């Protein structure tokens, strides 16, 4: 076990032996607090490609089931809607509450996560990027991972392509990858995060197009693959008690869009889900968890009652919407893809942001 991982495991064990873990659970319960968790994908296995996803987006089905069992043991697992409807005063609970959320609307949420949660009789909230539901589209970072791990792209970077128009850190990451012969999804993570931070949507689109052409591939790169849920699957999950929220339409970072375009995504995604699934959509998760006071105000005007984003926005509660912070969940929280360590999971959960009491 690597030193940093070992230190976290030892801290997790110390939390239990010293009584700190139980004390934290009791404090959360007394404060009527809630821990909100973010998942993305649940896959069969942990391998080099990670099904063309970033490591922080993936948990294996076996690890997810063990995480769910531990959550069920220590928390009351509820939906966001249950938090809004609950009028119980603080100090009357014996266990803290937890909300399991999924972002984007990946197909494996239905194929893998849904059966596991149903076996444990637990609900979840699924935030959909509506333009991708029922489509054969893929996220740009999925395409990048495929191009680098399943083609001879690295060789082409050295031989045929110049990248003078891209930011310096992006060029540096491309040069790094050009020197590697064998690449996995984890090797692409620095490039993806750099592109996400420095490039707008048009530049990202051009980059993926250029790289695809370099290896003589046309998009869509996955013509026979459905990465995302279809609406029948969404309706089946909703019928079973899962809560459906919005993650926008295009999965673009809304803080980078013109105000009118961002507001249109807030409204159009909500209308689409309500039309396709029925019921009222009251919960929004900002893509990349990036928000502003203006966007939170727009979400409230669109009649969302909660919004998930990374940092508290000034006057969030006063804007008529409940701001929520979440804790990201993935395989490496408590596993290396082969072995599961419960002490690492306890350490991770112990540090979770405390949600606003209902």
C-alpha positions as a printed NumPy array, in Angstrom:
array([[  0.   ,   0.   ,   0.   ],
       [  1.348,   3.434,  -0.936],
       [  2.347,   5.701,   1.984],
       [ -0.468,   8.245,   1.497],
       [ -3.082,   5.521,   1.16 ],
       [ -1.697,   3.706,   4.197],
       [ -1.849,   6.901,   6.261],
       [ -5.509,   7.391,   5.339],
       [ -6.319,   3.789,   6.207],
       [ -4.653,   4.158,   9.6  ],
       [ -6.585,   7.373,  10.231],
       [ -9.804,   5.593,   9.295],
       [ -9.05 ,   2.834,  11.774],
       [ -8.192,   5.393,  14.449],
       [-11.539,   7.134,  13.893],
       [-13.337,   3.942,  14.858],
       [-11.054,   2.933,  17.752],
       [-11.151,   6.421,  19.235],
       [-14.923,   6.715,  18.967],
       [-14.694,   9.683,  16.564],
       [-16.666,   7.946,  13.809],
       [-19.658,   7.225,  16.04 ],
       [-19.43 ,  10.707,  17.501],
       [-19.539,  12.235,  14.023],
       [-22.579,  10.135,  13.094],
       [-24.328,  11.163,  16.304],
       [-23.528,  14.844,  15.747],
       [-24.864,  14.723,  12.196],
       [-28.06 ,  13.107,  13.458],
       [-28.52 ,  15.662,  16.236],
       [-28.046,  18.533,  13.796],
       [-30.478,  16.959,  11.352],
       [-27.652,  17.2  ,   8.798],
       [-27.34 ,  15.317,   5.532],
       [-24.387,  13.906,   3.595],
       [-24.913,  14.091,  -0.183],
       [-22.775,  11.805,  -2.364],
       [-22.016,  12.138,  -6.091],
       [-21.505,   9.123,  -8.325],
       [-21.207,   9.034, -12.097],
       [-20.553,   5.574, -13.519],
       [-20.788,   2.008, -12.149],
       [-18.839,  -0.436, -14.341],
       [-18.067,  -4.159, -14.387],
       [-14.339,  -3.879, -13.866],
       [-11.396,  -1.617, -13.144],
       [ -8.962,  -1.758, -16.061],
       [ -6.736,   0.451, -18.202],
       [ -9.507,   2.029, -20.269],
       [-12.127,   2.405, -17.479],
       [-14.64 ,   2.204, -20.334],
       [-13.201,   5.497, -21.625],
       [-13.926,   7.493, -18.476],
       [-11.814,   9.467, -16.034],
       [-10.863,   7.578, -12.849],
       [-12.805,  10.001, -10.656],
       [-16.011,   9.113, -12.515],
       [-15.879,   5.329, -12.107],
       [-16.719,   2.848,  -9.373],
       [-16.941,  -0.9  ,  -9.989],
       [-20.179,  -2.721,  -9.234],
       [-18.573,  -4.816,  -6.493],
       [-17.143,  -1.754,  -4.736],
       [-20.396,   0.159,  -5.145],
       [-22.374,  -2.65 ,  -3.529],
       [-20.05 ,  -2.713,  -0.535],
       [-20.218,   1.074,  -0.215],
       [-24.01 ,   0.923,  -0.361],
       [-24.14 ,  -1.739,   2.367],
       [-22.027,   0.447,   4.668],
       [-24.105,   3.529,   3.918],
       [-27.264,   1.575,   4.705],
       [-25.76 ,   0.44 ,   8.01 ],
       [-24.876,   3.924,   9.245],
       [-27.269,   6.309,   7.475],
       [-30.908,   6.748,   6.588],
       [-30.679,   6.933,   2.783],
       [-33.298,   9.287,   1.316],
       [-33.981,  11.408,  -1.78 ],
       [-33.563,  15.163,  -1.974],
       [-37.333,  15.454,  -2.14 ],
       [-37.628,  13.672,   1.192],
       [-35.364,  16.313,   2.747],
       [-37.604,  19.113,   1.507],
       [-40.762,  17.386,   2.705],
       [-39.399,  16.47 ,   6.125],
       [-40.456,  18.774,   8.938],
       [-38.827,  16.819,  11.759],
       [-36.913,  19.097,  14.105],
       [-33.214,  18.682,  14.834],
       [-32.167,  16.434,  17.712],
       [-34.801,  13.723,  17.222],
       [-32.918,  11.412,  14.858],
       [-30.864,   8.39 ,  15.807],
       [-29.047,   8.197,  12.45 ],
       [-27.905,  10.898,  10.037],
       [-29.31 ,  11.043,   6.541],
       [-27.532,  10.463,   3.254],
       [-28.535,  11.13 ,  -0.357],
       [-27.026,   9.079,  -3.21 ],
       [-26.897,  11.053,  -6.462],
       [-25.726,  10.222,  -9.984],
       [-24.667,  12.822, -12.531],
       [-25.086,  12.791, -16.336],
       [-27.419,   9.836, -16.926],
       [-25.022,   7.023, -17.842],
       [-26.602,   3.797, -19.066],
       [-24.808,   1.77 , -16.395],
       [-26.809,   3.679, -13.774],
       [-29.678,   1.474, -14.957],
       [-27.714,  -1.677, -15.817],
       [-25.46 ,  -1.791, -12.75 ],
       [-26.439,   0.658,  -9.997],
       [-30.217,   0.304, -10.226],
       [-30.32 ,  -3.46 ,  -9.443],
       [-27.911,  -3.03 ,  -6.527],
       [-29.911,  -0.223,  -4.968],
       [-33.164,  -2.105,  -5.462],
       [-31.722,  -5.156,  -3.675],
       [-30.941,  -2.896,  -0.732],
       [-34.304,  -1.099,  -1.053],
       [-32.589,   2.281,  -1.326],
       [-33.491,   5.317,  -3.474],
       [-31.252,   7.661,  -5.422],
       [-31.459,  10.949,  -7.3  ],
       [-30.313,  10.903, -10.944],
       [-29.376,  14.191, -12.656],
       [-29.788,  13.994, -16.448],
       [-27.959,  15.895, -19.179],
       [-31.03 ,  15.721, -21.381],
       [-29.443,  16.17 , -24.837],
       [-27.594,  12.875, -24.317],
       [-30.534,  10.768, -23.127],
       [-31.67 ,   8.334, -25.804],
       [-28.815,   9.364, -28.11 ],
       [-25.646,   7.735, -29.452],
       [-23.528,  10.711, -28.424],
       [-20.437,  10.603, -26.222],
       [-18.787,  13.215, -24.044],
       [-15.666,  14.8  , -25.522],
       [-13.462,  13.374, -22.778],
       [-14.784,   9.874, -23.553],
       [-13.731,  10.438, -27.165],
       [-10.277,  11.665, -26.134],
       [ -9.638,   8.607, -23.969],
       [-10.728,   6.312, -26.792],
       [ -8.506,   8.056, -29.333],
       [ -5.419,   7.823, -27.152],
       [ -5.957,   4.303, -25.803],
       [ -7.357,   2.499, -28.861],
       [ -5.554,   4.092, -31.823],
       [ -2.022,   5.073, -32.878],
       [ -2.737,   8.713, -32.05 ],
       [  0.353,   9.217, -29.896],
       [  2.578,   8.484, -32.884],
       [  0.553,  10.853, -35.072],
       [  1.034,  13.683, -32.562],
       [  4.772,  13.626, -33.202],
       [  4.565,  13.159, -36.95 ],
       [  1.729,  15.24 , -38.376],
       [ -0.016,  17.654, -36.037],
       [  0.857,  21.129, -34.815],
       [ -1.026,  22.705, -31.912],
       [  0.113,  26.315, -31.913],
       [ -3.414,  27.649, -31.451],
       [ -3.976,  25.854, -28.146],
       [ -2.956,  27.143, -24.689],
       [  0.585,  26.328, -23.58 ],
       [ -0.402,  23.842, -20.836],
       [ -2.554,  21.919, -23.344],
       [  0.369,  21.731, -25.8  ],
       [  2.587,  20.548, -22.97 ],
       [  0.183,  17.722, -22.086],
       [ -0.083,  16.672, -25.744],
       [  3.715,  16.565, -26.003],
       [  3.847,  14.425, -22.866],
       [  1.37 ,  11.946, -24.294],
       [  3.198,  11.832, -27.63 ],
       [  6.186,  10.308, -25.825],
       [  4.158,   7.461, -24.332],
       [  3.701,   4.195, -26.186],
       [  1.036,   2.614, -23.994],
       [ -1.666,   4.757, -22.429],
       [ -4.548,   4.152, -20.05 ],
       [ -7.44 ,   6.317, -18.956],
       [ -5.523,   7.554, -15.934],
       [ -2.753,   8.909, -18.181],
       [ -5.315,  11.117, -19.934],
       [ -6.639,  12.695, -16.75 ],
       [ -4.147,  15.621, -16.665],
       [ -4.888,  16.504, -20.31 ],
       [ -8.654,  16.375, -19.791],
       [ -8.542,  18.546, -16.682],
       [ -6.243,  21.045, -18.42 ],
       [ -8.507,  21.256, -21.47 ],
       [-11.565,  21.628, -19.26 ],
       [ -9.953,  24.486, -17.343],
       [ -8.524,  26.436, -20.278],
       [-10.587,  25.754, -23.401],
       [-14.093,  26.793, -24.381],
       [-16.504,  24.423, -26.122],
       [-15.551,  25.472, -29.654],
       [-11.846,  24.867, -29.023],
       [-12.555,  21.485, -27.427],
       [-14.685,  20.474, -30.411],
       [-11.935,  21.492, -32.805],
       [ -9.326,  19.552, -30.803],
       [-11.323,  16.303, -30.838],
       [-12.071,  16.755, -34.553],
       [ -8.388,  17.327, -35.341],
       [ -7.268,  14.299, -33.362],
       [ -9.92 ,  12.108, -34.964],
       [ -8.809,  13.148, -38.439],
       [ -5.189,  12.398, -37.556],
       [ -6.049,   8.714, -37.218],
       [ -8.56 ,   8.81 , -40.11 ],
       [-11.646,   8.285, -37.968],
       [-14.999,   9.974, -38.398],
       [-17.34 ,  10.837, -35.6  ],
       [-19.353,   9.404, -33.99 ],
       [-16.502,   7.23 , -32.772],
       [-18.945,   4.796, -31.133],
       [-21.704,   4.28 , -33.734],
       [-22.971,   1.043, -32.15 ],
       [-22.614,   2.06 , -28.521],
       [-25.151,   3.692, -26.218],
       [-23.373,   5.335, -23.299],
       [-26.467,   7.018, -21.875],
       [-29.89 ,   6.059, -20.595],
       [-32.919,   6.046, -22.834],
       [-36.216,   7.527, -21.69 ],
       [-37.813,   4.121, -21.049],
       [-35.032,   3.356, -18.578],
       [-35.431,   6.754, -16.94 ],
       [-39.165,   6.153, -16.532],
       [-38.547,   2.693, -15.057],
       [-36.204,   4.168, -12.463],
       [-38.674,   6.924, -11.633],
       [-41.489,   4.392, -11.23 ],
       [-39.312,   2.459,  -8.781],
       [-38.933,   5.547,  -6.568],
       [-35.771,   7.091,  -7.982],
       [-35.835,  10.864,  -8.204],
       [-35.01 ,  12.512, -11.538],
       [-33.318,  15.908, -11.553],
       [-31.708,  18.101, -14.2  ],
       [-28.031,  18.431, -15.096],
       [-28.714,  20.867, -17.919],
       [-29.055,  19.955, -21.593],
       [-25.619,  19.932, -23.228],
       [-23.405,  19.337, -20.163],
       [-21.586,  22.565, -20.971],
       [-20.272,  24.569, -18.016],
       [-23.   ,  27.165, -17.549],
       [-20.745,  29.87 , -16.106],
       [-18.999,  30.025, -19.512],
       [-22.175,  30.481, -21.538],
       [-24.047,  33.689, -22.345],
       [-26.728,  34.31 , -19.739],
       [-29.591,  33.669, -22.165],
       [-28.106,  30.339, -23.263],
       [-27.47 ,  29.201, -19.708],
       [-30.98 ,  30.175, -18.617],
       [-32.413,  28.321, -21.605],
       [-30.616,  25.147, -20.483],
       [-32.084,  25.46 , -17.   ],
       [-35.61 ,  25.719, -18.381],
       [-35.452,  23.4  , -21.402],
       [-33.946,  20.472, -19.501],
       [-36.607,  20.776, -16.805],
       [-39.441,  20.899, -19.327],
       [-38.038,  17.914, -21.217],
       [-37.814,  15.703, -18.126],
       [-41.266,  16.686, -16.927],
       [-42.714,  15.956, -20.379],
       [-40.951,  12.6  , -20.724],
       [-41.251,  11.312, -17.167],
       [-44.093,  13.221, -15.54 ],
       [-44.075,  14.915, -12.164],
       [-42.257,  18.072, -11.203],
       [-38.478,  18.459, -11.487],
       [-37.246,  20.368,  -8.425],
       [-33.519,  19.615,  -8.262],
       [-30.618,  20.866, -10.373],
       [-26.934,  19.894, -10.374],
       [-24.661,  22.391, -12.108],
       [-22.265,  20.774, -14.643],
       [-18.755,  20.712, -13.213],
       [-20.464,  22.11 , -10.082],
       [-19.76 ,  25.623, -11.419],
       [-22.365,  28.269, -10.528],
       [-22.775,  31.977,  -9.871],
       [-25.277,  34.045,  -7.954],
       [-26.981,  35.006, -11.222],
       [-27.291,  31.35 , -12.244],
       [-28.631,  30.3  ,  -8.848],
       [-31.186,  33.115,  -9.124],
       [-32.134,  31.819, -12.583],
       [-32.489,  28.282, -11.211],
       [-34.819,  29.571,  -8.51 ],
       [-36.838,  31.451, -11.138],
       [-37.136,  28.191, -13.102],
       [-38.733,  26.729,  -9.931],
       [-35.923,  24.441,  -8.841],
       [-35.916,  24.038,  -5.072],
       [-32.347,  22.763,  -4.654],
       [-29.11 ,  23.31 ,  -6.563],
       [-25.847,  21.382,  -6.22 ],
       [-22.593,  23.25 ,  -6.789],
       [-19.062,  23.322,  -5.437],
       [-18.89 ,  26.508,  -3.386],
       [-21.643,  28.361,  -1.52 ],
       [-22.991,  31.297,  -3.508],
       [-23.65 ,  34.462,  -1.552],
       [-27.253,  34.693,  -0.356],
       [-27.988,  31.233,  -1.823],
       [-30.701,  30.443,   0.683],
       [-32.182,  33.925,   0.395],
       [-32.639,  33.401,  -3.34 ],
       [-35.415,  30.896,  -2.684],
       [-33.382,  27.795,  -3.441],
       [-31.463,  25.473,  -1.157],
       [-27.735,  25.286,  -2.045],
       [-26.227,  21.825,  -1.588],
       [-22.644,  20.625,  -1.484],
       [-21.718,  17.059,  -2.313],
       [-18.897,  14.57 ,  -1.786],
       [-17.517,  12.836,  -4.88 ],
       [-17.457,   9.039,  -4.831],
       [-15.371,   6.717,  -7.014],
       [-13.369,   3.485,  -6.913],
       [-10.217,   4.94 ,  -5.404],
       [-12.054,   6.316,  -2.386],
       [-11.637,   2.888,  -0.759],
       [-10.3  ,   0.438,  -3.345],
       [ -7.42 ,  -0.053,  -5.746],
       [ -9.596,  -2.01 ,  -8.156],
       [ -8.783,  -5.289,  -6.435],
       [ -9.162,  -4.943,  -2.676],
       [-11.71 ,  -2.989,  -0.631],
       [-10.756,  -1.149,   2.577],
       [-13.645,  -0.025,   4.776],
       [-11.363,   2.161,   6.897],
       [-10.584,   4.275,   3.812],
       [-14.3  ,   4.755,   3.163],
       [-14.886,   5.88 ,   6.75 ],
       [-12.014,   8.356,   6.465],
       [-13.519,   9.76 ,   3.235],
       [-17.049,  10.058,   4.626],
       [-15.8  ,  11.599,   7.881],
       [-14.596,  14.605,   5.841],
       [-17.882,  15.062,   3.937],
       [-19.376,  18.562,   3.769],
       [-22.337,  18.848,   6.097],
       [-25.55 ,  19.6  ,   4.254],
       [-28.004,  22.322,   5.21 ],
       [-30.507,  20.999,   7.767],
       [-33.962,  20.428,   6.372]])
